[in-house]
Amino acid sequence: MASEPFISVQEKIQTLARNPLFETFSEPELREVANYFNPVAVKKNETLFHQGDPGRELYIVIDGLFRIFSGDDHNRFRHEIGSAG
C-alpha cells in the first residue's frame, strides 16, 4: 500500500462522527475508537484485499472512488459487484 498520511486524532474523531456506523458514539467513545484507525493512501488500481482473506481490517473511504470485484486476479470470471465514490 502507499504511504500513510498523517491525520490528527481530532480529524479521525470528526471523520468517524460523520460515518453512520459511529453516529451514536459519544465523544469519549469516538476518541477511543480513533486510536485504532490509521490512514492509508491507496494508489489507483491497488488491491487492498482478496476474496477469502481473513477480515482483519475496516476501511472507511474519506476521499476517492473504490470498486469491489468478485473473481480471480487473472480476470477469469471476474465481475464488479459494487462501487462508490
C-alpha positions in Angstrom: 0.0 0.0 0.0 1.0 3.6 -0.4 2.3 5.8 2.3 0.3 6.5 5.4 -0.6 10.2 5.6 -0.7 12.0 9.0 -4.2 12.7 10.4 -4.6 14.1 13.9 -6.7 12.3 16.5 -9.3 15.2 16.2 -9.5 14.7 12.5 -10.1 11.0 13.0 -12.8 11.7 15.5 -14.5 14.1 13.1 -14.3 11.6 10.3 -15.8 8.8 12.4 -18.5 11.1 13.7 -19.7 11.7 10.1 -19.9 8.0 9.4 -23.4 6.4 10.1 -21.6 3.4 11.7 -20.4 5.6 14.5 -23.2 8.3 14.7 -24.4 7.1 18.1 -20.9 7.1 19.7 -20.1 9.7 22.4 -17.0 11.9 22.1 -15.0 9.7 24.5 -16.1 6.6 22.6 -15.1 8.1 19.3 -11.7 9.1 20.8 -11.1 5.5 21.9 -12.1 4.1 18.5 -10.0 6.7 16.7 -6.9 5.3 18.4 -7.3 2.1 16.3 -7.6 3.8 12.9 -4.6 4.5 10.8 -5.0 6.4 7.5 -3.8 4.7 4.3 -3.3 6.4 0.9 -4.1 3.9 -1.8 -2.9 4.2 -5.4 -5.2 3.8 -8.4 -5.9 0.2 -9.2 -4.2 -1.0 -6.0 -5.7 -4.1 -4.4 -6.5 -3.8 -0.7 -7.6 -7.4 -0.1 -8.7 -10.5 -1.9 -11.9 -12.6 -1.7 -11.4 -15.1 1.1 -8.7 -13.1 3.0 -9.3 -13.0 6.8 -11.3 -9.9 7.8 -8.8 -8.1 10.0 -9.3 -4.5 8.7 -12.1 -2.0 8.4 -11.7 0.6 5.6 -13.6 3.9 5.6 -13.2 5.8 2.4 -12.7 9.5 3.1 -11.9 10.7 -0.4 -11.9 9.0 -3.8 -13.5 6.0 -5.5 -13.4 2.3 -5.0 -14.7 -0.8 -6.7 -15.3 -4.3 -5.4 -14.8 -7.3 -7.7 -15.5 -11.0 -7.3 -13.3 -13.5 -9.1 -9.6 -14.1 -9.6 -6.7 -11.8 -10.4 -6.3 -13.2 -13.9 -9.7 -11.7 -15.0 -11.2 -15.1 -15.5 -14.8 -15.0 -14.1 -14.1 -11.5 -12.6 -17.0 -9.1 -12.3 -17.8 -5.9 -10.5 -20.2 -6.4 -7.6 -20.1 -2.8 -6.2 -18.6 0.6 -6.4 -18.9 4.0 -4.6 -17.4 7.4 -4.6 
